[in-house]
Amino acid sequence: MEDKKRAVTFETTHICKQSNARTGILHTPHGDVLTPMFMPVGTAASVKFISPEELYDMNSGVILANTYHCWLRPGEDIIEKAGGLHKFMNYNNPMLTDSGGFQVFSLTSMRKITEEGVSFKSHLDGSSLFLSPEKSIQIQNKLGADIIMALDECPPYPASYEYMKDSVDRTLRWAKRCKDAHQREGEQSLFGIVQGGEYRDIRKYSAKALTEMDFDGYAIGGTSVGESKETMYKMIEYALEDLPKDKVKYLMGVGSPDALFEGVLRGIDMFDCVLPTRIARHGTLMTSHGRINIKREEFKDDFSPLDDNCDCYCCKNYSKAYLRHLFRCNEGFGLRLMSIHNLRYLIHLMEQIRQAINEDRFLDFKNDYFAKHNLNVENPRGF
């Protein structure tokens, strides 16, 4: 393969002697980020309730914005005119945009998939829209994130072998069209997405074909869509068997602590998920002592920190009693504080994971964590 300038590159810094878990550095136009890492999700060019300064304070690196939502509101042309996502939302660290495909398949109605792309109705006003590989890349080029994603079909689970094979074939053709349409190769890196459901041979076929196209990084899609945790981990393993070891690997839409550990164990470098902020808005919080629901009566007069092992702004300054009060009064400040905590919890967990890998004790750390939180493959809530 010919040498070319890549906007984003990856280097492995250490492989744990106990497993395939590895640490690395992702080099991007907006700075270097240590891996493995968790990426907060900024759906509409904003991590819900969280300011950029708060993201920096919690040691956030890459954050994700959704192409579909930014396309509908305010529109890619407005964001391009502002100078791209980084300037528009005042976030100076690296960013990633998805292709828009997941939202098209999960949020919209009356979809029609053809070789050219997907016709569908907007979830906002019912207007007719069309997203092709070329359109997805055009939008992402204008949004200006460091990492952009190829458009893929997000097939349902479960799906028949024949459906999945046809879907992956089309996704691979779309991936090639995405590469051909990409106009900012030296400024933005394009990642391919491995699909294939629970079928090992289709996953391997997808991974091999994408590797031949020489993407800058590779994502694993089609997981956490209703399958068991055990099946999801097999899907990851099937995809990783034929992906190049020197490229960064990204597991899309996964963020529970048990899945982070299991992904890292198999060689995953990047994760994203709305889980921490979504459950925070419902009063559910991840702590070093286990998951708690702040609505419970027992916290009414509990003036201790949410988590005495956490260094986030929320835990350093506020009590469980105050958080419960804010939540019961529907105060936005409470949702902000709890979102800050859950995000910092996962980012700090990844920091601990990186340290354990570098000290060749990742499996010991994983086993201790799972024992403490009563986690196993049969525990579908995963913390």
Helices and strands as residue ranges (DSSP letters): E 9-15, E 22-28, E 31-35, E 37-39, E 41-42, H 52-57, E 63-65, H 67-72, H 76-82, H 85-89, E 95-97, H 101-107, E 109-113, E 118-121, E 128-131, H 133-143, E 147-149, H 161-181, E 189-194, H 200-213, E 217-220, H 229-240, E 248-251, H 257-266, E 270-272, H 275-280, E 284-285, E 292-293, G 297-299, H 313-317, H 320-328, H 332-358, H 362-373
